[in-house]
Amino acid sequence: MEIRELLPKNKFDNSNINRLFLLTDEEIKPIIYELLEWTQDYNWPITKEIIPVLLEREDLIFPYIREILQSNDEEWIYWIIKLLLPSFSASHKNMLKDEIVRLTNLSEEDYKETALEFCHTYFNDL
């Protein structure tokens, strides 16, 4: 089977979620970013089911998380901070600290309040 066949076909397609959990890191790696893209909007039904798959692969998604936090995609940044980062290991949270703090200093962004809440919850020195 081609690995891409396991990707959701639409925001309602959860037919391969269980199979995604069974993949090794090496097997899922080619599609991990495409799975991460399903977190752009928590209102999509598939998002709730993709998140646990992604969190089991925290090391694989971490480099992409940093890229997303540096992007201009306000909604995606919001959902990343709200849905994925709280479950990250303390070491990964700390590696993203500067980036999250930077987001709290942006004046009008939609995710500013969420970034502030995250900092107050996970970074005691702020």
Secondary structure, DSSP 8 states (H G I E B T S, - for coil): --GGGGS-SSTT--TTHHHHHHS-HHHHGGGHHHHHGGGS-TTSHHHHHHHHHHHTTHHHHHHHHHHHHTSS-HHHHHHIIIIIGGGS-HHHHHHTHHHHHHHHT-SS-TTHHHHHHHHHHH-TT-
